Amino acid sequence: MAETKKKAKSVKSQIRGIERLLRKDDLPATVRESQERTLDMLRGDNRDNKRNLQEQRIRKKYRMVRFFEKRKLARRIQQSTAKLAAATDGSRVHLEGKLAELHKDFNYVEHFPKSQKYISLLAEGQSEKSLEEKAKIRQSIADQVSAGTLPNSAAKHAAPKPAS
C-alpha cells in the first residue's frame, strides 16, 4: 500500500482550530496560555499572508505601466545627459534641473509603495486628489533617496551606454 502524505493545514484552518479549542472551559491554564501565544503568532502570519497577496495582485496589475514608464524615463534621462554634455553654459542650468526632475520621476516609479495602487506619472487627465497623492508620494520618495534610506535607482541611468 502506498503511503499518502498529509496536506499541511492552512493558517486560517489552524486559527479556527485553536479558537475552537480555547472556547472549552475545562482547558488547563498552561495549555490555554501556549495556545493563545500560538494563536497570536498565526494571526500575525495571516496578516502577513494577506498583505503579500495584496502586494502581488497590485504588482501584477501595474507591472506593464511601470515597465513602460521606466523605459520612457530612462530614455529621457539618456537624452538629457547627452544634451547636457553638449550644452553651453547658458542652457546647462536648465538641463541640470530637468535631469534632476527626471531622476526623481525614475525613483518614484522604482520605489512606489507596493501596498498602494500605482498612480501613473505620465498619464494625463488625472483628478486633483490623485495629483496631490502623487506629489506627496513623490516628495516622500525623494526625501528618502536624499537621506540614503532608499537607493538612487536613477543613478545607473545617468551615464550614457557605451557604443558597441
DSSP file (Angstrom, degrees, kcal/mol; ACC not computed):
  #  RESIDUE AA STRUCTURE BP1 BP2  ACC     N-H-->O    O-->H-N    N-H-->O    O-->H-N    TCO  KAPPA ALPHA  PHI   PSI    X-CA   Y-CA   Z-CA
    1    1 A M              0   0    0      0, 0.0     2,-0.3     0, 0.0     0, 0.0   0.000 360.0 360.0 360.0 136.8    0.0    0.0    0.0
    2    2 A A        -     0   0    0      1,-0.1     2,-0.3     0, 0.0     0, 0.0  -0.618 360.0-125.4 -83.1 136.8    1.3    3.5   -0.9
    3    3 A E        -     0   0    0     -2,-0.3     2,-0.4     1,-0.0    -1,-0.1  -0.631  20.4-143.8 -81.3 137.4    1.5    6.0    1.9
    4    4 A T        -     0   0    0     -2,-0.3     2,-0.3     0, 0.0    -1,-0.0  -0.845  12.6-128.8-102.3 138.3   -0.3    9.2    1.3
    5    5 A K        -     0   0    0     -2,-0.4     2,-0.3     1,-0.1     0, 0.0  -0.651  23.8-119.9 -84.5 138.4    1.2   12.5    2.6
    6    6 A K        -     0   0    0     -2,-0.3     2,-0.3     1,-0.1    -1,-0.1  -0.578  26.2-118.6 -78.2 138.8   -1.0   14.7    4.7
    7    7 A K        -     0   0    0     -2,-0.3     2,-0.1     1,-0.1    -1,-0.1  -0.565  32.8-108.4 -75.8 137.8   -1.6   18.1    3.3
    8    8 A A        -     0   0    0     -2,-0.3     2,-0.1     1,-0.1    -1,-0.1  -0.426  36.6-111.1 -67.1 139.2   -0.4   20.9    5.5
    9    9 A K        -     0   0    0     -2,-0.1    -1,-0.1     1,-0.1     2,-0.0  -0.445  31.6-115.2 -71.3 142.6   -3.2   22.8    7.3
   10   10 A S     >  -     0   0    0     -2,-0.1     4,-2.2     1,-0.1     5,-0.2  -0.324  24.0-112.6 -71.7 161.9   -3.7   26.4    6.1
   11   11 A V  H  > S+     0   0    0      1,-0.2     4,-2.4     2,-0.2     5,-0.2   0.902 118.1  52.7 -63.7 -41.6   -3.1   29.2    8.6
   12   12 A K  H  > S+     0   0    0      1,-0.2     4,-2.5     2,-0.2    -1,-0.2   0.911 108.8  50.1 -60.9 -42.0   -6.8   30.1    8.6
   13   13 A S  H  > S+     0   0    0      1,-0.2     4,-2.3     2,-0.2    -1,-0.2   0.904 110.2  49.7 -63.8 -41.7   -7.7   26.5    9.4
   14   14 A Q  H  X S+     0   0    0     -4,-2.2     4,-2.3     2,-0.2    -1,-0.2   0.896 110.0  51.4 -63.8 -39.7   -5.2   26.4   12.3
   15   15 A I  H  X S+     0   0    0     -4,-2.4     4,-2.6     1,-0.2    -2,-0.2   0.936 110.5  48.2 -62.7 -46.6   -6.6   29.6   13.7
   16   16 A R  H  X S+     0   0    0     -4,-2.5     4,-2.2     1,-0.2    -2,-0.2   0.910 111.2  51.1 -60.8 -41.7  -10.1   28.2   13.6
   17   17 A G  H  X S+     0   0    0     -4,-2.3     4,-2.0     1,-0.2    -1,-0.2   0.905 111.9  45.7 -62.6 -42.8   -9.0   25.0   15.3
   18   18 A I  H  X S+     0   0    0     -4,-2.3     4,-2.5     2,-0.2    -1,-0.2   0.893 110.9  53.4 -68.8 -39.2   -7.2   26.9   18.1
   19   19 A E  H  X S+     0   0    0     -4,-2.6     4,-1.0     2,-0.2    -2,-0.2   0.902 109.3  49.1 -62.2 -39.8  -10.2   29.2   18.6
   20   20 A R  H >< S+     0   0    0     -4,-2.2     3,-0.5     1,-0.2     4,-0.5   0.916 111.5  49.8 -62.9 -42.4  -12.5   26.2   19.0
   21   21 A L  H >< S+     0   0    0     -4,-2.0     3,-1.2     1,-0.2    -2,-0.2   0.900 108.1  52.9 -63.3 -40.6  -10.1   24.7   21.5
   22   22 A L  H 3< S+     0   0    0     -4,-2.5    -1,-0.2     1,-0.3    -2,-0.2   0.692  96.3  68.3 -71.1 -17.9   -9.9   27.9   23.5
   23   23 A R  T << S+     0   0    0     -4,-1.0    -1,-0.3    -3,-0.5    -2,-0.2   0.703  78.7 100.2 -72.4 -18.0  -13.7   28.1   23.8
   24   24 A K    X   -     0   0    0     -3,-1.2     3,-0.5    -4,-0.5    -3,-0.0  -0.468  64.0-153.4 -70.6 138.2  -13.6   25.0   26.0
   25   25 A D  T 3  S+     0   0    0      1,-0.2    -1,-0.1    -2,-0.2    -3,-0.0   0.786  86.9  61.1 -82.7 -28.6  -13.9   25.9   29.7
   26   26 A D  T 3  S+     0   0    0      2,-0.0    -1,-0.2     0, 0.0    -2,-0.1   0.107  73.0 128.2 -90.5  24.1  -12.1   22.8   31.1
   27   27 A L    <   -     0   0    0     -3,-0.5    -5,-0.0    -5,-0.1     5,-0.0  -0.644  64.8-112.8 -81.7 131.8   -8.7   23.7   29.4
   28   28 A P     >  -     0   0    0      0, 0.0     4,-2.6     0, 0.0     5,-0.2  -0.282  24.1-118.7 -61.5 150.7   -5.7   23.7   31.7
   29   29 A A  H  > S+     0   0    0      1,-0.2     4,-2.6     2,-0.2     5,-0.2   0.862 111.4  52.0 -61.5 -39.4   -4.1   27.2   32.2
   30   30 A T  H  > S+     0   0    0      2,-0.2     4,-2.3     1,-0.2    -1,-0.2   0.908 112.1  45.8 -66.7 -40.3   -0.7   26.2   30.7
   31   31 A V  H  > S+     0   0    0      2,-0.2     4,-2.5     1,-0.2     5,-0.2   0.922 112.9  50.8 -66.9 -43.1   -2.3   24.8   27.6
   32   32 A R  H  X S+     0   0    0     -4,-2.6     4,-2.2     1,-0.2    -2,-0.2   0.922 111.3  48.4 -60.1 -44.5   -4.6   27.8   27.2
   33   33 A E  H  X S+     0   0    0     -4,-2.6     4,-2.0     1,-0.2    -1,-0.2   0.923 113.1  46.0 -63.4 -45.5   -1.6   30.2   27.5
   34   34 A S  H  X S+     0   0    0     -4,-2.3     4,-2.2     1,-0.2    -1,-0.2   0.883 113.3  50.0 -67.0 -36.9    0.5   28.3   25.0
   35   35 A Q  H  X S+     0   0    0     -4,-2.5     4,-2.6     2,-0.2    -1,-0.2   0.856 108.2  53.1 -70.0 -34.1   -2.4   28.1   22.5
   36   36 A E  H  X S+     0   0    0     -4,-2.2     4,-2.4    -5,-0.2    -2,-0.2   0.896 109.5  48.8 -66.5 -39.2   -3.1   31.8   22.9
   37   37 A R  H  X S+     0   0    0     -4,-2.0     4,-2.2     2,-0.2    -2,-0.2   0.924 112.5  48.2 -63.0 -43.5    0.6   32.6   22.1
   38   38 A T  H  X S+     0   0    0     -4,-2.2     4,-2.6     1,-0.2    -2,-0.2   0.902 110.3  52.5 -62.3 -40.7    0.3   30.3   19.1
   39   39 A L  H  X S+     0   0    0     -4,-2.6     4,-2.4     2,-0.2    -2,-0.2   0.909 108.6  49.6 -62.5 -43.1   -2.9   32.0   18.0
   40   40 A D  H  X S+     0   0    0     -4,-2.4     4,-1.9     2,-0.2    -1,-0.2   0.916 112.1  48.5 -61.4 -42.8   -1.3   35.4   18.2
   41   41 A M  H  X S+     0   0    0     -4,-2.2     4,-2.2     1,-0.2    -2,-0.2   0.913 112.0  48.5 -63.9 -43.1    1.6   34.2   16.1
   42   42 A L  H  X S+     0   0    0     -4,-2.6     4,-2.6     1,-0.2    -2,-0.2   0.871 108.5  53.7 -67.0 -36.9   -0.7   32.6   13.5
   43   43 A R  H  X S+     0   0    0     -4,-2.4     4,-2.3     2,-0.2    -1,-0.2   0.895 108.8  49.7 -64.8 -38.4   -2.8   35.8   13.3
   44   44 A G  H  X S+     0   0    0     -4,-1.9     4,-2.4     2,-0.2    -2,-0.2   0.915 111.1  49.1 -63.4 -42.5    0.4   37.7   12.5
   45   45 A D  H  X S+     0   0    0     -4,-2.2     4,-2.6     1,-0.2    -2,-0.2   0.896 109.7  52.2 -62.0 -39.8    1.3   35.2    9.9
   46   46 A N  H  X S+     0   0    0     -4,-2.6     4,-2.4     2,-0.2    -2,-0.2   0.902 109.0  49.6 -64.6 -41.0   -2.2   35.5    8.4
   47   47 A R  H  X S+     0   0    0     -4,-2.3     4,-2.5     2,-0.2    -1,-0.2   0.919 111.7  49.2 -62.1 -43.4   -1.9   39.3    8.3
   48   48 A D  H  X S+     0   0    0     -4,-2.4     4,-2.6     1,-0.2    -2,-0.2   0.911 110.5  50.4 -62.6 -42.2    1.5   39.0    6.5
   49   49 A N  H  X S+     0   0    0     -4,-2.6     4,-2.4     2,-0.2    -1,-0.2   0.917 111.2  48.3 -62.2 -43.6    0.0   36.5    4.0
   50   50 A K  H  X S+     0   0    0     -4,-2.4     4,-2.3     2,-0.2    -2,-0.2   0.921 112.4  48.6 -62.9 -43.6   -2.9   38.8    3.2
   51   51 A R  H  X S+     0   0    0     -4,-2.5     4,-2.6     1,-0.2    -2,-0.2   0.913 111.6  49.8 -63.6 -41.9   -0.6   41.8    2.8
   52   52 A N  H  X S+     0   0    0     -4,-2.6     4,-2.5     2,-0.2    -1,-0.2   0.900 110.7  49.5 -64.1 -40.4    1.7   39.7    0.5
   53   53 A L  H  X S+     0   0    0     -4,-2.4     4,-2.3     2,-0.2    -1,-0.2   0.910 111.6  49.1 -64.2 -41.3   -1.2   38.6   -1.6
   54   54 A Q  H  X S+     0   0    0     -4,-2.3     4,-2.5     2,-0.2    -2,-0.2   0.924 111.8  48.8 -63.3 -44.6   -2.4   42.2   -1.9
   55   55 A E  H  X S+     0   0    0     -4,-2.6     4,-2.9     1,-0.2    -2,-0.2   0.899 111.2  50.2 -62.8 -40.6    1.0   43.4   -2.9
   56   56 A Q  H  X S+     0   0    0     -4,-2.5     4,-2.5     2,-0.2    -1,-0.2   0.909 110.7  49.4 -63.4 -42.1    1.3   40.6   -5.5
   57   57 A R  H  X S+     0   0    0     -4,-2.3     4,-2.0     2,-0.2    -2,-0.2   0.920 115.1  43.5 -63.8 -44.3   -2.1   41.5   -7.0
   58   58 A I  H  X S+     0   0    0     -4,-2.5     4,-2.3     2,-0.2    -2,-0.2   0.921 113.3  51.6 -67.7 -43.1   -1.2   45.2   -7.2
   59   59 A R  H  X S+     0   0    0     -4,-2.9     4,-0.5     1,-0.2    -2,-0.2   0.909 112.3  46.4 -59.7 -42.6    2.3   44.4   -8.6
   60   60 A K  H >< S+     0   0    0     -4,-2.5     3,-0.5    -5,-0.2     4,-0.4   0.889 112.0  51.3 -66.9 -39.6    0.9   42.2  -11.3
   61   61 A K  H 3< S+     0   0    0     -4,-2.0     3,-0.3     1,-0.2     4,-0.3   0.899 120.2  31.9 -66.2 -41.9   -1.8   44.7  -12.2
   62   62 A Y  H 3X S+     0   0    0     -4,-2.3     4,-2.3     1,-0.2     5,-0.2   0.261  88.2 103.7-102.6  11.4    0.5   47.7  -12.7
   63   63 A R  H <X S+     0   0    0     -4,-0.5     4,-2.2    -3,-0.5    -1,-0.2   0.914  82.7  46.2 -60.0 -46.6    3.6   45.8  -13.9
   64   64 A M  H  > S+     0   0    0     -4,-0.4     4,-2.4    -3,-0.3     5,-0.2   0.910 112.3  49.9 -66.3 -43.5    3.2   46.8  -17.5
   65   65 A V  H  > S+     0   0    0     -4,-0.3     4,-2.4     1,-0.2    -1,-0.2   0.937 113.4  45.8 -61.1 -47.1    2.5   50.5  -16.8
   66   66 A R  H  X S+     0   0    0     -4,-2.3     4,-2.6     1,-0.2    -1,-0.2   0.888 110.5  54.5 -64.5 -38.7    5.6   50.8  -14.5
   67   67 A F  H  X S+     0   0    0     -4,-2.2     4,-2.1    -5,-0.2    -1,-0.2   0.942 111.5  43.6 -60.2 -48.4    7.7   49.0  -17.1
   68   68 A F  H  X S+     0   0    0     -4,-2.4     4,-2.6     1,-0.2    -1,-0.2   0.885 113.0  51.7 -67.9 -37.5    6.9   51.4  -19.9
   69   69 A E  H  X S+     0   0    0     -4,-2.4     4,-2.6    -5,-0.2    -1,-0.2   0.906 109.4  50.3 -65.3 -39.5    7.2   54.4  -17.6
   70   70 A K  H  X S+     0   0    0     -4,-2.6     4,-2.7     2,-0.2    -2,-0.2   0.917 111.4  48.8 -63.5 -41.4   10.7   53.3  -16.5
   71   71 A R  H  X S+     0   0    0     -4,-2.1     4,-2.3     2,-0.2    -2,-0.2   0.935 112.6  47.3 -63.8 -45.5   11.7   52.8  -20.2
   72   72 A K  H  X S+     0   0    0     -4,-2.6     4,-2.3     1,-0.2    -2,-0.2   0.925 114.9  46.1 -61.6 -44.4   10.4   56.2  -21.2
   73   73 A L  H  X S+     0   0    0     -4,-2.6     4,-2.5     2,-0.2    -1,-0.2   0.887 110.9  52.1 -68.1 -38.1   12.1   57.9  -18.2
   74   74 A A  H  X S+     0   0    0     -4,-2.7     4,-2.2    -5,-0.2    -1,-0.2   0.907 111.0  48.5 -63.0 -40.3   15.4   56.0  -18.8
   75   75 A R  H  X S+     0   0    0     -4,-2.3     4,-2.3    -5,-0.2    -2,-0.2   0.915 111.9  48.7 -65.4 -42.3   15.4   57.1  -22.4
   76   76 A R  H  X S+     0   0    0     -4,-2.3     4,-2.6     2,-0.2    -2,-0.2   0.873 109.8  52.7 -65.5 -36.6   14.7   60.8  -21.4
   77   77 A I  H  X S+     0   0    0     -4,-2.5     4,-2.4     2,-0.2    -2,-0.2   0.929 110.5  47.2 -63.6 -44.7   17.5   60.6  -18.8
   78   78 A Q  H  X S+     0   0    0     -4,-2.2     4,-2.2     2,-0.2    -2,-0.2   0.903 113.1  48.6 -64.7 -40.5   19.9   59.4  -21.5
   79   79 A Q  H  X S+     0   0    0     -4,-2.3     4,-2.4     2,-0.2    -2,-0.2   0.920 112.9  47.4 -65.0 -42.7   18.8   62.1  -23.9
   80   80 A S  H  X S+     0   0    0     -4,-2.6     4,-2.4     2,-0.2    -2,-0.2   0.872 110.7  52.2 -67.0 -36.2   19.1   64.8  -21.3
   81   81 A T  H  X S+     0   0    0     -4,-2.4     4,-1.9     2,-0.2    -1,-0.2   0.908 110.6  47.9 -65.4 -41.0   22.5   63.6  -20.3
   82   82 A A  H  X S+     0   0    0     -4,-2.2     4,-1.4     2,-0.2    -2,-0.2   0.911 113.2  47.6 -66.2 -41.5   23.7   63.7  -23.9
   83   83 A K  H  X S+     0   0    0     -4,-2.4     4,-0.6     1,-0.2    -2,-0.2   0.882 110.1  53.8 -64.6 -37.5   22.2   67.2  -24.3
   84   84 A L  H >< S+     0   0    0     -4,-2.4     3,-0.6     1,-0.2    -1,-0.2   0.875 105.5  53.0 -65.5 -36.9   23.9   68.3  -21.1
   85   85 A A  H 3< S+     0   0    0     -4,-1.9    -1,-0.2     1,-0.2    -2,-0.2   0.843 116.5  38.8 -66.6 -32.5   27.3   67.1  -22.3
   86   86 A A  H 3< S+     0   0    0     -4,-1.4    -1,-0.2    -5,-0.1    -2,-0.2   0.419  96.3 113.8 -96.6   1.6   26.9   69.2  -25.5
   87   87 A A    <<  -     0   0    0     -4,-0.6     2,-0.1    -3,-0.6    -3,-0.1  -0.316  60.8-129.6 -78.5 155.0   25.3   72.2  -23.8
   88   88 A T     >  -     0   0    0      1,-0.1     4,-1.1    -2,-0.1     3,-0.2  -0.415  37.9 -93.6 -89.9 174.7   26.7   75.6  -23.4
   89   89 A D  H  > S+     0   0    0      1,-0.2     4,-0.7     2,-0.2     3,-0.1   0.836 119.6  58.2 -61.3 -34.9   26.9   77.4  -20.1
   90   90 A G  H  4 S+     0   0    0      1,-0.2     4,-0.4     2,-0.2     3,-0.3   0.911 115.1  32.0 -65.4 -45.1   23.5   79.3  -20.6
   91   91 A S  H  > S+     0   0    0     -3,-0.2     4,-2.2     1,-0.2    -1,-0.2   0.524  99.2  86.4 -91.6  -5.5   21.3   76.2  -21.1
   92   92 A R  H  X S+     0   0    0     -4,-1.1     4,-2.4     1,-0.2     5,-0.2   0.891  86.3  51.5 -63.6 -41.6   23.3   74.0  -18.7
   93   93 A V  H  X S+     0   0    0     -4,-0.7     4,-2.0    -3,-0.3    -1,-0.2   0.917 110.8  48.6 -63.5 -43.9   21.5   75.1  -15.6
   94   94 A H  H  > S+     0   0    0     -4,-0.4     4,-2.1     1,-0.2    -1,-0.2   0.916 112.7  48.1 -62.8 -43.4   18.1   74.4  -17.2
   95   95 A L  H  X S+     0   0    0     -4,-2.2     4,-2.4     1,-0.2    -2,-0.2   0.858 108.8  53.6 -68.1 -35.0   19.2   71.0  -18.4
   96   96 A E  H  X S+     0   0    0     -4,-2.4     4,-2.1     2,-0.2    -1,-0.2   0.901 109.8  48.3 -65.3 -39.6   20.6   70.1  -15.0
   97   97 A G  H  X S+     0   0    0     -4,-2.0     4,-2.0     2,-0.2    -2,-0.2   0.908 111.9  49.1 -64.8 -42.2   17.3   70.9  -13.3
   98   98 A K  H  X S+     0   0    0     -4,-2.1     4,-2.1     1,-0.2    -2,-0.2   0.894 110.7  50.6 -63.9 -40.3   15.4   68.9  -15.9
   99   99 A L  H  X S+     0   0    0     -4,-2.4     4,-2.1     2,-0.2    -1,-0.2   0.882 108.1  52.3 -66.4 -38.4   17.7   65.9  -15.3
  100  100 A A  H  X S+     0   0    0     -4,-2.1     4,-2.1     2,-0.2    -1,-0.2   0.901 109.6  49.6 -63.6 -40.3   17.2   66.1  -11.6
  101  101 A E  H  X S+     0   0    0     -4,-2.0     4,-2.4     2,-0.2    -2,-0.2   0.891 109.3  51.7 -65.2 -39.4   13.4   66.0  -12.1
  102  102 A L  H  X S+     0   0    0     -4,-2.1     4,-2.5     2,-0.2    -1,-0.2   0.880 108.3  51.7 -64.7 -37.1   13.8   63.0  -14.4
  103  103 A H  H  X S+     0   0    0     -4,-2.1     4,-2.5     2,-0.2    -2,-0.2   0.914 109.7  49.3 -64.4 -42.2   15.8   61.3  -11.7
  104  104 A K  H  X S+     0   0    0     -4,-2.1     4,-2.0     1,-0.2    -2,-0.2   0.912 111.3  49.9 -62.0 -41.8   13.1   62.0   -9.1
  105  105 A D  H  X S+     0   0    0     -4,-2.4     4,-2.1     2,-0.2    -2,-0.2   0.909 110.4  49.6 -63.4 -42.0   10.5   60.6  -11.5
  106  106 A F  H  X S+     0   0    0     -4,-2.5     4,-2.4     1,-0.2    -2,-0.2   0.917 110.9  49.2 -64.3 -43.0   12.5   57.5  -12.1
  107  107 A N  H  X S+     0   0    0     -4,-2.5     4,-2.7     1,-0.2    -1,-0.2   0.853 107.7  56.4 -64.7 -33.6   12.9   56.9   -8.4
  108  108 A Y  H  X S+     0   0    0     -4,-2.0     4,-0.6     2,-0.2    -2,-0.2   0.944 110.7  42.9 -60.5 -48.5    9.2   57.4   -8.0
  109  109 A V  H  < S+     0   0    0     -4,-2.1     3,-0.5     1,-0.2    -2,-0.2   0.907 118.1  46.1 -64.8 -41.5    8.4   54.6  -10.5
  110  110 A E  H  < S+     0   0    0     -4,-2.4    -2,-0.2     1,-0.2    -1,-0.2   0.881 122.5  32.3 -69.9 -39.9   11.1   52.4   -9.0
  111  111 A H  H  < S+     0   0    0     -4,-2.7    -1,-0.2    -5,-0.2    -2,-0.2   0.166  77.5 143.1-109.9  17.4   10.2   52.8   -5.3
  112  112 A F     <  -     0   0    0     -4,-0.6     6,-0.1    -3,-0.5    -3,-0.0  -0.326  67.4 -89.3 -57.6 139.4    6.5   53.4   -5.4
  113  113 A P    >   -     0   0    0      0, 0.0     3,-1.2     0, 0.0    -1,-0.1  -0.249  30.9-143.8 -56.3 132.6    4.9   51.7   -2.3
  114  114 A K  T 3  S+     0   0    0      1,-0.2   -55,-0.2    -3,-0.1   -56,-0.2   0.713  94.9  59.3 -71.8 -20.7    4.0   48.1   -3.1
  115  115 A S  T 3  S+     0   0    0    -57,-0.1     2,-0.3     2,-0.1    -1,-0.2   0.446  97.1  72.6 -90.4   0.8    0.8   48.2   -1.0
  116  116 A Q  S <  S-     0   0    0     -3,-1.2     2,-0.2   -61,-0.0     3,-0.0  -0.829  90.4 -99.2-116.8 153.7   -0.8   51.0   -2.9
  117  117 A K        -     0   0    0     -2,-0.3     2,-0.2     1,-0.1    -2,-0.1  -0.499  51.4-106.7 -66.2 136.5   -2.4   51.3   -6.3
  118  118 A Y        -     0   0    0     -2,-0.2     2,-0.6   -60,-0.2    -1,-0.1  -0.452  25.1-151.9 -72.2 133.7    0.1   52.8   -8.7
  119  119 A I        -     0   0    0     -2,-0.2    -1,-0.1    14,-0.1    -3,-0.0  -0.934  24.6-125.9-106.1 113.7   -0.5   56.4   -9.7
  120  120 A S        -     0   0    0     -2,-0.6    14,-0.1     1,-0.1   -54,-0.0  -0.268  13.0-156.2 -65.3 140.6    1.0   56.9  -13.2
  121  121 A L  S    S+     0   0    0      1,-0.1    -1,-0.1   -16,-0.1   -16,-0.0   0.857  91.7  41.0 -79.6 -38.6    3.4   59.8  -13.7
  122  122 A L  S    S+     0   0    0      2,-0.1    -1,-0.1     0, 0.0     2,-0.1   0.455  87.6 108.9 -97.4  -1.7    2.9   60.2  -17.4
  123  123 A A        -     0   0    0      1,-0.0     2,-0.3     2,-0.0     3,-0.2  -0.450  57.8-142.2 -75.0 149.5   -0.8   59.8  -17.6
  124  124 A E  S    S+     0   0    0      1,-0.2    -2,-0.1    -2,-0.1    -4,-0.0  -0.727  71.1  39.1-109.5 160.8   -2.9   62.8  -18.4
  125  125 A G  S    S+     0   0    0     -2,-0.3     2,-0.2     1,-0.2    -1,-0.2   0.877  73.0 163.4  73.8  39.2   -6.3   63.9  -17.1
  126  126 A Q        -     0   0    0     -3,-0.2    -1,-0.2     1,-0.1     2,-0.0  -0.586  39.4-105.3 -90.1 154.3   -5.8   62.8  -13.5
  127  127 A S     >  -     0   0    0     -2,-0.2     4,-2.1     1,-0.1     5,-0.2  -0.250  28.0-111.0 -71.9 163.1   -8.1   64.1  -10.7
  128  128 A E  H  > S+     0   0    0      1,-0.2     4,-2.5     2,-0.2     5,-0.2   0.890 117.6  55.0 -60.5 -40.4   -6.9   66.6   -8.2
  129  129 A K  H  > S+     0   0    0      1,-0.2     4,-2.4     2,-0.2    -1,-0.2   0.921 109.4  45.1 -61.9 -45.0   -6.9   64.0   -5.4
  130  130 A S  H  > S+     0   0    0      1,-0.2     4,-2.5     2,-0.2    -1,-0.2   0.852 111.7  53.2 -69.9 -32.5   -4.6   61.7   -7.4
  131  131 A L  H  X S+     0   0    0     -4,-2.1     4,-2.2     2,-0.2    -2,-0.2   0.905 110.9  46.6 -66.1 -40.8   -2.3   64.6   -8.3
  132  132 A E  H  X S+     0   0    0     -4,-2.5     4,-2.4     2,-0.2    -2,-0.2   0.922 113.7  48.0 -65.6 -43.6   -2.0   65.6   -4.7
  133  133 A E  H  X S+     0   0    0     -4,-2.4     4,-2.6     1,-0.2     5,-0.2   0.911 111.7  50.4 -63.0 -42.5   -1.3   61.9   -3.6
  134  134 A K  H  X S+     0   0    0     -4,-2.5     4,-2.7     1,-0.2    -1,-0.2   0.913 110.9  48.6 -62.2 -43.1    1.3   61.5   -6.4
  135  135 A A  H  X S+     0   0    0     -4,-2.2     4,-2.3     2,-0.2    -1,-0.2   0.901 112.0  49.4 -64.0 -40.6    3.1   64.7   -5.3
  136  136 A K  H  X S+     0   0    0     -4,-2.4     4,-2.2     2,-0.2    -2,-0.2   0.931 114.6  43.3 -65.4 -45.6    3.1   63.6   -1.7
  137  137 A I  H  X S+     0   0    0     -4,-2.6     4,-2.6     2,-0.2     5,-0.2   0.903 113.3  52.7 -66.2 -41.3    4.5   60.1   -2.5
  138  138 A R  H  X S+     0   0    0     -4,-2.7     4,-2.4    -5,-0.2    -2,-0.2   0.911 111.0  46.5 -61.2 -43.3    7.0   61.6   -4.9
  139  139 A Q  H  X S+     0   0    0     -4,-2.3     4,-2.5     2,-0.2    -1,-0.2   0.902 111.5  52.0 -66.3 -40.6    8.3   64.0   -2.3
  140  140 A S  H  X S+     0   0    0     -4,-2.2     4,-2.2     2,-0.2    -2,-0.2   0.915 111.7  45.9 -61.4 -44.3    8.4   61.2    0.3
  141  141 A I  H  X S+     0   0    0     -4,-2.6     4,-2.4     2,-0.2    -1,-0.2   0.910 111.8  51.8 -66.2 -41.7   10.5   59.0   -2.0
  142  142 A A  H  X S+     0   0    0     -4,-2.4     4,-2.4    -5,-0.2    -2,-0.2   0.899 110.3  49.1 -61.7 -40.6   12.8   62.0   -3.0
  143  143 A D  H  X S+     0   0    0     -4,-2.5     4,-2.0     2,-0.2    -1,-0.2   0.911 111.5  48.9 -64.9 -41.8   13.4   62.7    0.7
  144  144 A Q  H  X>S+     0   0    0     -4,-2.2     5,-1.7     2,-0.2     6,-1.3   0.877 111.9  48.9 -66.7 -37.1   14.2   59.0    1.4
  145  145 A V  H  <5S+     0   0    0     -4,-2.4     3,-0.4     2,-0.2    -2,-0.2   0.919 112.6  47.2 -67.9 -42.7   16.6   58.8   -1.5
  146  146 A S  H  <5S+     0   0    0     -4,-2.4    -2,-0.2     1,-0.2    -1,-0.2   0.831 111.9  51.2 -68.6 -29.9   18.4   62.0   -0.4
  147  147 A A  H  <5S-     0   0    0     -4,-2.0    -1,-0.2    -5,-0.2    -2,-0.2   0.679 114.7-119.4 -78.3 -17.3   18.5   60.7    3.2
  148  148 A G  T  <5S+     0   0    0     -4,-0.9    -3,-0.2    -3,-0.4    -4,-0.1   0.518  83.5 115.0  93.9   5.0   20.0   57.5    1.9
  149  149 A T  S   <S+     0   0    0     -5,-1.7    -4,-0.2    -6,-0.2    -5,-0.1   0.743  80.3  41.4 -80.0 -21.9   17.3   55.1    3.2
  150  150 A L  S    S-     0   0    0     -6,-1.3    -2,-0.2    -9,-0.1     2,-0.1  -0.959  94.9-111.8-119.9 143.5   16.4   54.2   -0.4
  151  151 A P        -     0   0    0      0, 0.0     2,-1.3     0, 0.0     3,-0.1  -0.420  28.7-114.4 -71.6 149.6   18.9   53.6   -3.2
  152  152 A N    >   +     0   0    0      1,-0.2     3,-1.1    -7,-0.1     4,-0.4  -0.699  36.7 179.0 -83.7  92.9   19.1   56.1   -6.1
  153  153 A S  G >  S+     0   0    0     -2,-1.3     3,-0.7     1,-0.3     4,-0.2   0.747  74.0  63.5 -70.0 -23.8   17.9   53.9   -8.9
  154  154 A A  G >  S+     0   0    0      1,-0.2     3,-1.4   -51,-0.2     4,-0.3   0.684  83.4  78.3 -75.4 -16.6   18.2   56.6  -11.4
  155  155 A A  G X> S+     0   0    0     -3,-1.1     3,-1.2     1,-0.3     4,-0.5   0.839  86.8  58.0 -63.4 -32.6   21.9   56.9  -11.0
  156  156 A K  G <4 S+     0   0    0     -3,-0.7    -1,-0.3    -4,-0.4    -2,-0.2   0.689 105.9  51.0 -71.8 -15.0   22.6   53.9  -13.1
  157  157 A H  G <4 S+     0   0    0     -3,-1.4    -1,-0.2    -4,-0.2    -2,-0.2   0.393  89.4  82.8 -98.6   2.1   20.8   55.6  -16.0
  158  158 A A  T <4 S+     0   0    0     -3,-1.2    -2,-0.2    -4,-0.3    -1,-0.1   0.891  79.2  68.1 -74.1 -39.3   22.8   58.8  -15.8
  159  159 A A  S  < S-     0   0    0     -4,-0.5   -81,-0.1    -3,-0.1   -77,-0.0  -0.636  90.8-115.8 -83.6 135.2   25.7   57.6  -17.8
  160  160 A P        -     0   0    0      0, 0.0    -1,-0.1     0, 0.0    -2,-0.1  -0.366  37.5 -98.6 -67.4 150.6   25.2   57.0  -21.5
  161  161 A K        -     0   0    0      1,-0.1     2,-0.1    -4,-0.1     3,-0.1  -0.419  42.6-105.7 -68.9 141.4   25.6   53.4  -22.7
  162  162 A P        -     0   0    0      0, 0.0     2,-0.2     0, 0.0    -1,-0.1  -0.403  37.8-105.3 -68.8 144.9   29.0   52.7  -24.3
  163  163 A A              0   0    0      1,-0.1     0, 0.0    -2,-0.1     0, 0.0  -0.457 360.0 360.0 -70.5 138.3   29.0   52.3  -28.0
  164  164 A S              0   0    0     -2,-0.2    -1,-0.1    -3,-0.1    -3,-0.0   0.460 360.0 360.0-100.3 360.0   29.3   48.7  -29.2
